[in-house]
Every structure is written in C-alpha cells, then in structure tokens.
C-alpha cells in the first residue's frame, strides 16, 4: 500500500485558488446588480395580479438600485413562465414571478413530471397573498356563516357555487367546506366573468373567489359577503368572519405570489435579493396600498419561504384529495 503525500507547494496552490475563487465571488456579488434585472411573470399584462406585482417590483427595484423589467409569459397555468425562468442563468439577472399554481398544486393536478420548487428553482420570498371570500346573492336566505352551514346541511346536493375553474383555490375551499360540513355542494366552474354576474343575477346563489373580484360588487350592494376563506379577516371587510372561526378544521388553500430565481443561485446574490425584498415590503405606503386592494404582504426570508412551500404542498395534497380531482394530461 502506498501512502499519498501532498506536497506543501500543492497544498499552498489549492489554498490560494480557493481564496481567489472566494474573493472573486465576493467581488462579483458585491457589484450585483450592475444591469437591469428581468422578471418573467406568469400573469397576463394588465390584470390585477400583474398591476399590483409591478408596484412591489418597483419598490424592490429602488432597493436594488437597478431597473426590473417585467416580461409577461402567461399560459398553461403559469408553466410557460416557470419553464422559461428555470433554464435561465443563475446569476440574479433573471427572476420568476409566480403564484402557487405550478410550484405547489400542479403536481397533484397533472400527470406530467412535477416542477420541484426546491430543486428546479431557488425560492426567494412570498410577496403577497390574496384572500378568498364566500359571497352570495343579496336575496339568498343565509345571512351569516352559521346560517350558511345550516343551509348546506339541510339542502345537501342543492347548494351551488361558482369558481374560476376545476382545481382552483376556490374549488379547494368549497370542497373543504363540504367535507367538514358533511354535505354535497354543486361546483360550477367558469373561465370568464360570468362566475360573478350569474350570482348577481340570481342564476347561482354563491361564489367563492378572490376578494378583489367581488369587493366592488359588495360595496355596490350587488353581492353580500358571508365569510372569508383566507387565513385571517380581510382589512377591507374586518367585520366579516373567517370560515376557520366557525370550523377550526378548515384549511385555507395557498393563495400567494412569490419571487423565485433559477436553480443554483449563489448565496451572496440570494442574500442581496432577500435583503432588498424585505426592505421593500416593509414600506408603510406599500402595506397601505396592499390593504386597500385586498392583498396581504408577506415578505418572508428564503428559508422561511422554503418551509412555507413544504407546508403548502402538504395542504394542497389534502385539498386535492378532498376535492376528488383526478390528474389530467
């Protein structure tokens, strides 16, 4: 057996190379960013999520000291944007703005190989979440959440509700509600604004959707809020209780929008981005704007966001099972 001996000169060379690489990485990360940052967004330009996200990105841009250029790539429930971003260089100059759809729920709704947000992407921070609400036609008999639960029990299989589609957060909330109350609700999925107008006209008694969609109609008296299906009461309608207040077993579905980077982002750049995001979302002005538009700011750290993703994947798995949704494509 031969003993392998490392010469002092070889050891010194390796040490020197290591130090130079570390110093080089530090120097590169300290100069980051020195050019505009591209943000690939899953949102269609001009919709509510796009408009509010651009306001947040503007605040982050001010903290970074560089322009953030949004590139809208809507399609396939967010998959088009995710696929474009995950293949970009991991240098901090391409980021992804995405909802929970692809990183969390798609794995349970599609037969295709799932995107692993902890491997295929670098989680940066959940920026904001929107609250789901249960809204009804003003002429609908139940006036409170308890009355709605009682109605669902005495009219099992007869109470219908609209959502933006099968496998959406509204669908998950409705299925969870039915499961806890041991009733059957009729889910009516839509892909257009009729999910609201048909409830206003009395075609359907109830809708479960994001608060920003129904708030104008509530203020105008065309809809009435019964409950929030989110994690807490809405600042827009603080007198409206959450479903969880009456049914502690109710699990609000994940409804966030977040920033990711391609996989393998260097830690110094990750830290720089996380610092800028945290400072931006601490802005009182931004918080006030979010509350007025029906959004809750989050702004957690990368490590906190990773923990949140893992928890949300577990929740989504249970909700999909409850809703009895079979994977497609």
C-alpha positions as CSV (number, residue, x, y, z in Angstrom):
1,X,0.0,0.0,0.0
2,X,1.3,3.4,-0.9
3,X,0.7,6.5,1.2
4,X,-0.3,9.5,-0.8
5,X,1.6,12.6,0.3
6,X,0.6,16.1,-0.6
7,X,3.5,18.4,-1.2
8,X,3.5,21.8,0.6
9,X,3.5,23.6,-2.7
10,X,0.5,21.7,-3.9
11,X,-1.4,22.5,-0.7
12,X,-0.5,26.1,-1.0
13,X,-1.6,26.3,-4.6
14,X,-5.0,24.7,-3.7
15,X,-5.4,27.1,-0.8
16,X,-4.6,30.1,-3.0
17,X,-7.0,29.0,-5.7
18,X,-9.7,28.6,-3.1
19,X,-9.1,32.0,-1.6
20,X,-9.0,33.6,-5.1
21,X,-12.3,32.0,-6.0
22,X,-13.9,33.2,-2.8
23,X,-12.7,36.7,-3.2
24,X,-13.8,36.7,-6.8
25,X,-17.3,35.5,-5.9
26,X,-17.5,38.1,-3.1
27,X,-16.4,40.9,-5.5
28,X,-18.9,39.8,-8.2
29,X,-21.7,39.6,-5.7
30,X,-20.8,42.9,-4.1
31,X,-21.2,44.6,-7.6
32,X,-24.6,42.9,-8.1
33,X,-26.7,44.2,-9.7
34,X,-24.9,46.2,-12.3
35,X,-27.5,46.0,-15.0
36,X,-31.3,45.7,-15.3
37,X,-33.0,42.5,-13.8
38,X,-35.5,40.7,-16.0
39,X,-38.6,39.3,-14.2
40,X,-40.5,36.6,-16.1
41,X,-44.1,36.8,-14.9
42,X,-46.9,34.2,-15.2
43,X,-49.5,37.0,-15.2
44,X,-51.2,38.4,-18.2
45,X,-50.3,42.1,-18.6
46,X,-52.8,44.4,-17.1
47,X,-54.7,42.0,-14.8
48,X,-55.0,42.6,-11.1
49,X,-52.0,40.4,-10.1
50,X,-49.8,42.0,-12.7
51,X,-50.7,45.5,-11.7
52,X,-50.1,45.0,-8.0
53,X,-46.9,42.9,-8.6
54,X,-45.4,45.7,-10.7
55,X,-45.9,48.1,-7.7
56,X,-44.0,45.7,-5.5
57,X,-41.3,45.2,-8.1
58,X,-40.9,48.9,-8.4
59,X,-40.2,49.1,-4.7
60,X,-37.7,46.3,-4.8
61,X,-36.1,47.9,-7.8
62,X,-35.5,51.1,-5.7
63,X,-33.8,49.0,-3.0
64,X,-31.6,47.2,-5.6
65,X,-30.7,50.4,-7.4
66,X,-31.5,48.8,-10.8
67,X,-34.5,48.6,-13.1
68,X,-36.6,45.5,-13.1
69,X,-38.1,44.7,-16.5
70,X,-41.2,42.6,-16.4
71,X,-41.7,40.1,-19.2
72,X,-45.2,38.6,-19.1
73,X,-45.4,35.0,-20.2
74,X,-48.9,33.8,-19.3
75,X,-50.1,30.4,-20.3
76,X,-50.6,26.8,-19.1
77,X,-51.4,28.0,-15.6
78,X,-48.0,29.5,-15.1
79,X,-46.0,26.7,-16.6
80,X,-44.8,28.7,-19.6
81,X,-43.2,31.3,-17.3
82,X,-41.7,28.7,-14.9
83,X,-40.1,26.8,-17.8
84,X,-38.6,29.9,-19.2
85,X,-37.1,31.1,-15.9
86,X,-35.8,27.7,-14.6
87,X,-33.5,27.4,-17.7
88,X,-32.1,30.9,-17.4
89,X,-28.6,31.6,-16.0
90,X,-28.4,31.6,-12.2
91,X,-26.8,35.0,-12.0
92,X,-29.6,37.0,-10.4
93,X,-30.5,38.8,-13.6
94,X,-33.5,36.6,-14.4
95,X,-36.2,36.1,-11.8
96,X,-39.6,34.5,-11.8
97,X,-42.8,35.9,-10.5
98,X,-45.2,33.1,-10.0
99,X,-48.3,32.0,-8.0
100,X,-48.6,28.8,-6.1
101,X,-50.1,27.0,-9.1
102,X,-47.0,25.4,-10.6
103,X,-44.7,25.2,-7.6
104,X,-47.4,23.7,-5.3
105,X,-50.7,22.5,-6.8
106,X,-49.7,21.3,-10.3
107,X,-48.0,18.2,-9.0
108,X,-51.4,16.9,-7.9
109,X,-53.4,18.0,-10.9
110,X,-51.2,16.9,-13.8
111,X,-49.7,13.5,-14.8
112,X,-46.7,15.3,-16.2
113,X,-43.5,15.4,-14.2
114,X,-43.9,18.0,-11.5
115,X,-41.8,21.0,-11.0
116,X,-39.9,20.8,-7.7
117,X,-39.6,24.4,-6.5
118,X,-36.8,23.4,-4.1
119,X,-34.7,21.8,-6.8
120,X,-35.8,23.3,-10.1
121,X,-36.0,26.8,-8.7
122,X,-34.4,28.9,-6.0
123,X,-37.2,30.3,-3.7
124,X,-36.6,33.9,-2.7
125,X,-39.7,35.2,-1.0
126,X,-43.5,35.0,-1.0
127,X,-44.5,38.6,-1.7
128,X,-48.2,38.7,-1.1
129,X,-51.4,36.6,-0.8
130,X,-55.0,37.4,-1.6
131,X,-57.9,36.3,0.4
132,X,-60.7,34.1,-0.8
133,X,-64.2,35.0,0.2
134,X,-67.6,33.5,0.1
135,X,-70.1,35.9,-1.5
136,X,-73.8,35.4,-2.1
137,X,-76.7,37.0,-3.9
138,X,-78.3,39.6,-1.5
139,X,-81.6,37.8,-1.7
140,X,-80.1,34.4,-0.6
141,X,-81.6,33.4,2.7
142,X,-78.5,32.7,4.9
143,X,-77.1,35.9,6.3
144,X,-74.3,34.5,8.5
145,X,-71.7,31.8,8.1
146,X,-73.6,29.6,10.7
147,X,-76.8,30.0,8.7
148,X,-74.9,29.1,5.5
149,X,-73.6,25.9,7.2
150,X,-77.1,25.0,8.4
151,X,-78.5,25.7,4.9
152,X,-75.8,23.4,3.4
153,X,-76.8,20.7,5.8
154,X,-80.5,20.9,5.1
155,X,-80.0,21.3,1.4
156,X,-77.2,18.9,0.7
157,X,-76.6,18.5,-3.0
158,X,-78.7,21.6,-3.8
159,X,-76.3,24.4,-2.9
160,X,-74.2,25.5,-5.9
161,X,-71.2,27.8,-6.1
162,X,-69.1,29.3,-8.8
163,X,-65.3,29.5,-9.1
164,X,-62.7,30.3,-11.7
165,X,-62.3,26.6,-12.5
166,X,-61.6,23.0,-11.5
167,X,-58.6,22.7,-9.3
168,X,-58.5,26.4,-8.4
169,X,-58.3,27.7,-4.9
170,X,-62.0,28.5,-4.8
171,X,-62.7,24.9,-5.8
172,X,-60.4,23.6,-3.0
173,X,-62.1,25.9,-0.4
174,X,-65.6,24.7,-1.5
175,X,-64.7,21.1,-1.4
176,X,-63.1,21.5,2.1
177,X,-66.2,23.3,3.3
178,X,-68.4,20.5,2.0
179,X,-66.2,17.9,3.6
180,X,-66.2,19.5,7.0
181,X,-70.0,20.0,7.0
182,X,-70.5,16.5,5.6
183,X,-72.6,17.9,2.8
184,X,-72.6,17.9,-1.0
185,X,-72.1,21.2,-2.9
186,X,-72.5,21.7,-6.6
187,X,-69.3,23.2,-8.0
188,X,-69.9,25.3,-11.2
189,X,-66.5,26.2,-12.8
190,X,-66.2,29.2,-15.1
191,X,-63.5,30.6,-17.3
192,X,-64.9,34.1,-17.5
193,X,-66.5,36.9,-15.5
194,X,-69.9,35.1,-15.5
195,X,-68.9,33.5,-12.3
196,X,-69.7,36.8,-10.7
197,X,-72.6,38.1,-12.9
198,X,-74.5,34.8,-12.7
199,X,-74.5,35.2,-8.9
200,X,-75.6,38.8,-9.1
201,X,-78.4,37.8,-11.5
202,X,-79.6,35.0,-9.2
203,X,-78.6,32.2,-11.6
204,X,-76.4,30.8,-8.8
205,X,-76.7,31.6,-5.1
206,X,-73.0,31.7,-4.2
207,X,-69.4,32.2,-5.4
208,X,-66.0,31.6,-3.9
209,X,-63.3,33.8,-5.3
210,X,-60.6,36.3,-4.6
211,X,-61.7,39.4,-2.7
212,X,-60.5,41.9,-5.3
213,X,-63.0,40.4,-7.8
214,X,-66.1,40.7,-5.6
215,X,-65.3,43.8,-3.5
216,X,-66.7,46.4,-5.9
217,X,-70.0,44.4,-6.2
218,X,-70.2,44.1,-2.4
219,X,-69.8,47.8,-2.0
220,X,-72.4,48.4,-4.6
221,X,-74.9,46.1,-2.9
222,X,-74.9,43.6,-5.7
223,X,-73.3,40.8,-3.6
224,X,-73.1,40.1,0.1
225,X,-70.1,38.7,2.0
226,X,-70.7,35.7,4.3
227,X,-67.2,34.7,5.2
228,X,-63.5,35.0,4.4
229,X,-62.0,31.7,3.3
230,X,-58.5,33.1,3.9
231,X,-56.1,32.8,6.8
232,X,-57.4,35.9,8.6
233,X,-60.1,38.5,8.4
234,X,-59.7,41.0,5.5
235,X,-58.7,44.5,6.3
236,X,-61.2,45.6,3.7
237,X,-64.1,44.0,5.5
238,X,-62.9,43.4,9.1
239,X,-66.4,42.5,10.3
240,X,-66.7,39.5,8.0
241,X,-65.5,36.4,9.9
242,X,-63.3,33.7,8.6
243,X,-64.6,30.2,7.9
244,X,-61.9,28.9,10.3
245,X,-63.5,30.8,13.2
246,X,-66.6,28.6,13.0
247,X,-64.8,25.5,11.5
248,X,-61.3,25.2,13.0
249,X,-60.6,22.2,10.8
250,X,-61.0,24.3,7.6
251,X,-57.7,24.7,5.8
252,X,-57.4,27.9,3.7
253,X,-55.8,27.0,0.3
254,X,-52.4,28.6,-0.5
255,X,-53.0,31.8,-2.5
256,X,-49.7,33.6,-2.8
257,X,-47.5,35.2,-5.4
258,X,-43.7,34.9,-5.0
259,X,-40.3,35.6,-6.5
260,X,-38.0,32.7,-7.5
261,X,-34.7,32.5,-9.2
262,X,-33.2,29.8,-11.4
263,X,-31.6,26.9,-9.5
264,X,-28.1,27.3,-8.2
265,X,-28.3,31.0,-7.4
266,X,-25.1,31.9,-5.4
267,X,-25.8,32.6,-1.8
268,X,-24.4,36.2,-1.8
269,X,-26.8,37.2,-4.6
270,X,-29.6,35.4,-2.8
271,X,-28.9,37.3,0.3
272,X,-28.7,40.6,-1.6
273,X,-32.1,40.0,-3.2
274,X,-33.7,38.8,0.0
275,X,-32.5,42.0,1.8
276,X,-33.9,44.2,-0.9
277,X,-37.3,42.3,-0.9
278,X,-37.6,42.5,2.9
279,X,-36.9,46.3,2.9
280,X,-39.3,46.9,0.1
281,X,-42.2,45.1,1.6
282,X,-41.7,46.8,5.0
283,X,-42.8,50.1,3.4
284,X,-45.8,51.6,5.2
285,X,-47.0,53.0,1.9
286,X,-46.9,49.6,0.2
287,X,-48.7,48.0,3.1
288,X,-51.5,50.6,2.9
289,X,-51.8,50.1,-0.8
290,X,-52.0,46.3,-0.4
291,X,-54.7,46.6,2.2
292,X,-56.8,48.9,0.1
293,X,-56.5,46.5,-2.9
294,X,-57.3,43.4,-0.9
295,X,-53.8,41.9,-0.7
296,X,-51.7,40.8,2.4
297,X,-48.0,41.4,2.1
298,X,-45.8,38.5,3.3
299,X,-42.1,39.2,2.5
300,X,-40.6,36.2,4.3
301,X,-37.0,35.1,4.1
302,X,-35.7,32.4,1.7
303,X,-35.5,29.9,4.5
304,X,-39.0,30.8,5.8
305,X,-40.4,30.6,2.3
306,X,-38.9,27.1,1.8
307,X,-40.6,26.0,5.0
308,X,-43.9,27.5,3.8
309,X,-43.6,25.7,0.4
310,X,-43.2,22.4,2.1
311,X,-46.2,23.0,4.3
312,X,-48.3,24.2,1.4
313,X,-47.5,21.2,-0.7
314,X,-48.9,19.0,2.2
315,X,-52.0,21.2,2.4
316,X,-52.6,21.1,-1.3
317,X,-52.3,17.4,-1.4
318,X,-55.0,17.0,1.2
319,X,-57.3,19.6,-0.5
320,X,-57.0,17.9,-3.9
321,X,-57.8,14.5,-2.3
322,X,-60.8,16.1,-0.6
323,X,-62.0,17.7,-3.8
324,X,-61.6,14.3,-5.6
325,X,-59.7,15.8,-8.5
326,X,-58.0,13.3,-10.8
327,X,-54.8,14.3,-12.5
328,X,-55.1,15.1,-16.2
329,X,-52.8,15.4,-19.3
